[in-house]
Amino acid sequence: MASPKRSWSLSLMPPEIIQEIFYKTPAEALVRAKPTCKEWYALLTDASFINEHFQRSKEHFIRIFDTVKIMDPVTATSSVSPIPNELLQHPYTIHNLVYTLMVHCDGLMLVGYRGWKYRSDGSRISNLALWNPVLKNLRWVEPPVETITSTDYFGIGYNSDGYKIVRFTTRPFEVECCEDVPEVEIYEFKTSSWRTIGGEVDTDVEITSNSVAVMGNMYWTAYRVETPEEEFIRVFDFSDETFKDICFSPTSYVNSHLSCFNGDNLSLLQQDQASRNIEVWVSSKLGDGDVTFSRYFSLSRPDLPALRVRDDANPVYCFVKPKSVIVWCVEVEGKGTVKACTCCTLYEIGEDGVKSKRETERSYVRDYSRAFRCGYVYIPSMIPLPWVRH
């Protein structure tokens, strides 16, 4: 039996040491630790601590299929939790990813469903929500339009007034009975309301599904209909609520994927579909004047894997070591509805080739098309939803 003099408790340690330990503790574990005592609860719900913890947290991958899976890309270990009942009960369930949009910002996921449903009393059911998977908080937002279509785009960001959503459409005239819908609208969580802004979206610009929120602004890859080979980066700046074209993409591959690098840069992972050659590009720091891309590394080998096997099977990737990326992608084995399966595979790819390959998930489903969205880059956080008590 240990002597009472030698026993110790974490609560007896100096507060600054406890705080440093908590900074290195995963957000999921800290959520479970909040009820331990008043001192810990006060620290773990303090806004400055939450923000600093988020800044020190590493990128993870999140996949929503039959469950919510949050995976550490380095160790391939995952935490698995059920899909929230609020989402499962929705007519357009979140795991049917063919019909959803998802955007990550500060550990919060903006989730949207195309289409619309009505309750028995005739009232509309919202199909846009903000969700924190770690805190398991969810807030529905009623969109300003009757139907979310494939020509509607949503982004999330913030300025000094807090978090906001931007909604715009590139083809308003293609939506039946929606010719008068404003092209650009902002939702403010502070007032729980939408408002129209004066800016317009060029109808000759095609916005792609490649998007990422970085430092409070929303970025997309885009191209003009007349010159589809010239991709460029378009940003919606929430500080002045305007669209800006900040730079051209370095090359124009069909297989091009936009993400964040180091918290304040953009990155592009590009793969030529024929040769499978891979190029990774990193931009200069956002907000430091003109934005330019430089090649981070390139790879040309005959044995490289195809990182996207079909149009809706976009991979996700992050940076954990210099001159390498960790890519999570979906592959297919077999054909038909009986023997076909999807495999989620984790690759570490560097300038010297494929360093490792790990299968993380295998799904045998009849309608395997909905399994092709592998996931999203995600940073687990304890940042509460706007105007939701924690």
Order of alpha helices (4+ residues) and beta strands (2+ residues): alpha-alpha-alpha-alpha-beta-beta-beta-alpha-beta-beta-beta-beta-beta-beta-beta-beta-beta-beta-beta-beta-beta-beta-beta-beta-beta-beta-beta-beta-beta-beta-beta
